[in-house]
């Protein structure tokens, strides 16, 4: 087994076709087939199964694919570190996975102005997708709500904020200043549809074991219009409530939720095992400085 075999194996797995992968790699189909057969023989298990005209990666192939990303990215890290040791500059390019676009909306323009050479590729993903792509080296950083424990990942809490309910000033609850969980469960709320994007309502309802009373799931612009004509309220916290406030702040009321111990937390996450070049260190320090951590 060698690194070239693993790189070619990744391309075959990506295309689910020897023929297509051979075209991308600019080698003959027969040469690629021989290389994949040899790799299967060395591994001792089938890496692909036939499915019509295509091939599908097997459970054994999935394991090989996972480790192949780790190995190839470690070789890339060696090159990046030695490039810096020679006094040369690595490419200023980072891949960032986020679960919510609100996480970086306040500082992304300032970051790009501070580091004009930086090529930042922002990908919206679920929390699990971020962790998986960090582990195999496809992402340099993740910004994620909530955190699961992985030995291979490092993390830093960026903020922890209480959940609140945003209503219009003429809402029946507006003068109370707070709302109980019993009232919240009955309160009609607006929300985007379930997707890979983290929804505050899901985070809270999962933690507190209740089913949200959602009256509308759809386009964000229409949802905002419905909110401003008094159809439903919005679950929010400090980092994202600005997207709902379109007129004077006095036109709205924020209600604290009584009896809720869980908070909305955001983390910067990265791989412990990957070398961080100058651009990655600059990005991490910028985010830490912005959130005062």
Secondary structure, 3 states (H helix, E strand, C coil): CCHHHHHHHHHHHHHCCHHHHHHHHCCCHHHHHHHHHHHHHHHCCCCEEEECCEEEECHHHHHHHHHHHHHHHHHHHHHHHHHHHCCCCCCCEEEEEECCHHHCCCCHHHHHHHCCCCEEEEEECCHHHHHHHHHCCCCCEEEEECCCCCCCEEEEEEEEECCEEEEECCCCCCCCCEEEHHHHHHCCEEECCCCCCCCHHHHHHHHHCCCCCEEEECCHHHHHHHHHCCCCEEEECCCCHHHCCCCCHHHEEEEEEECCCCCEEEEEEEECCCCCCHHHHHHHHHHHHHCCC
